[in-house]
Amino acid sequence: MHTAKVADSGTRRPAAVTVHVDELLADPSHAVRVVAEAESGSRSLTLLDPIRLGTDPDLDVVALRLLTEATAGQVDLHWDLAGEPPWPLRTVLHLHPPAGAANAAGRRFAARWGERFRFGLCTYRRGPGFVALRDIRPDGARLRTVADGRWATAFETLLSTPTCPTGDAAAGRLLDELLTAGLALRLDAGRHALLPFRLRRWPIPYSAV
């Protein structure tokens, strides 16, 4: 990971956190760490390479994890698409939008994403023994539900690993339900990604959510 020195009119601002795609692929947990570093220091985060979503399951896992974490932390994230993803816009429009893209189709997708993004469209909240899920993304069914008991445990399992554990019936059943509801993506090589981000704190004004 690299940090860039940034100054403004003689006043030093916190250095931006920057990261290459190769660094994320080499260590999937790096996505969480760089977001935490940016958030803890009130610093911006810049991806130095365009992201091509929907073609590489390993990249999809780490890129979507970074986007969900950065959106949850309301981090000032700067990134670009490499092209138009093969997914409907609704799949990702609740996540921090890209600034642009490397080609015309990607730029059109990025522009629509930026226009329709609003914080809090697809979230989960943790409580004592339960997880509350809410999906109010446009162009689809709205959902509010609570997973408790073994289903809350299964949700945490699916969050912690991109591969559903063999023999975990609850996790397998919940993943199927999340896929049907559009709250998860089935990726190649038996991978998955959960799409809601964690609503850790209410924005100001809270009525924005």
N, C-alpha and C positions, 0 to 999 in steps of 0.2 A: 504494500500500500504506500502511496505517496501523498504528501501534503503540499499544497501550493500556497505560497505567500501572497497575500492580497493586502493592498493598502488603498486608502481613499482620502485624497486631499490632505495628506499628512497625518491622518488618523488611522492607526492600525486596526484592522478588523480581524476577527479570528480567522486563522488559515482554513481554507476549504479542505475538506477530506475528499480525496480522489481515489478511484479504484479502477483497475483494468478488468475486463471480462475474464481473462485467463486466471487472475487471482481468485475470482469467485469460483471458477470451475475447479481449481486446484484444491480448494478447501471450502466446501459448501457452508460451513459455519461462519465463514468470513463475512457473508452478507449481513448476518445479525450483528457482528462486531463493528463493522464500519458504520452501520446505522446508529448503533449505540454511541459510538465515538462522536459522530456528528451531533446527535441529540444532546449528549451530556455537556458539550461545549457550545451549544447554540451555533453550530457551524453548518454551512451548506455542504452537500454531498454531490459530487459529480462523477458520473460514469464516463470514462474516457473513450469508450468504444461504443458504437451503435449496437443495440440489442436486436437480434433476429429471433422473434418469438415464434413458436410453433413448428420448429424444424429439428430441434435437438432436445430430448427430454432432460438431459443433465442441465443444460442451460435454462430451460423452462423452469425447472425446480428452483434453481438459485435466483433467477431473475424475478420470479413471482414472489419468492420469499423476501427478497430485498424490497420489492414494491409494496408488499403488505406491511412489512416492518416500518418502512419509511413513511407510508401513509398513516399508520397508527401513531407514529411519533410526530407527525406533522412536520417532518424534516423538509428543509428547502432543497429539493432534489432536482438535479439537472441531468437529463438523459435524452437520448435519441433512439428512434427505431431504425433498424437496418432496412425494413420494408414493411409491407402490410401483413399483419398476422392472419393466419387462416381461421381465426375465430370471429364470431359475431362481436361487434363493439360492446354489447351488453356484458360480455364475459369479463371485461377488464375496466369498464368505464368508472368504476368506483375507486380505482387505484390512481395514484399520482400520475398525471398524464405526461407524455413526452413533450419536449420542446419542439421537436421536428423529426425529420426522417431523412434517409439517404436517397430516396427516390420519390417520384411524384405520387404514386399510389400510397406509399407510407405517409407522406406529408398530408394527404387528404384524410387518411385514417387518424393521424395525430391531431389534426385540426378539429375533427368531429369529437374526438375523445376529450380534448381540452374544453370544447364548448359545452359538453354534457356532464363533465365531472362536477360532482358536488360531494363534499365530505360527509361520510356517514351513510352512504347508500347500501352498503352490504357489510355488516359487522357482526362480531360476537362479543359478549361480555362474560367474564367469569364471576361466579358467585360461590358461596360455600356449598360445594357438592353439585353445582349445576353450571351449565353453559347456556346463555340466552342468545339465540340467533335472530337476526333481522335482515331481510332483503327487501328493499324498496326501490331497486333499480327499475328504470322505465322499460317499457316494451316487454313485460313479462309478468308472471304472477307474483304478487307480493306475499311475503312469508314472515311470520313471527312464530317462533317455537322455542321451547326449552328442553334441553337434554339434561337428564339428571341420572343419578345412580351409575349403572354400568355404561349408559350411553354417554354420559359426561366423560367417563374414563376412556371410552372408545374414541371420542372426539379428540381428546388430548393425545391419544396414541397416533391417530391419523395426522395430527399436527406435527408430531415429533419425528416422523419418518415418511419418506416419499413412497415407501413400499408397504402395503398392508400386510401385517404379520400373518403368516400361514397358521391356520388353526385358531385364530381369534375371530370367532363367529360374530361377536357384537361389532367389532371394527369393520368386518367385511360387509355386514348388513347395513351399518350406518353409512359406509362409503357408497354403497349402491343407492341409498336414499339421497345422499348429498349430490351424487352425480345426476340423478333424475331431477332434482330440484335446481340444478344449475349452480350449486354451491361448491362444486369441485370439478376439476378437469381430469379426465383419463388421458395419460400421456403414454408414449411408447415405452417398451421394455418394462411393463408392469408398474410404471410409476403413476403417481397422482399428485395433485396440488390442490389444497383447500383454498378457496377464493376469498372468504370474508377476512377482514382485518380486525384486530382486537381494538375495541373502543375503550381506551384506557382512561381518557379524560374528556370531559365535555368541552367543545369549542366555545368561544365567546363571539357572538351570543349563542347560548345553548339552543335557541330555537332554530339554529341552522341545521340541526340534526333531526 
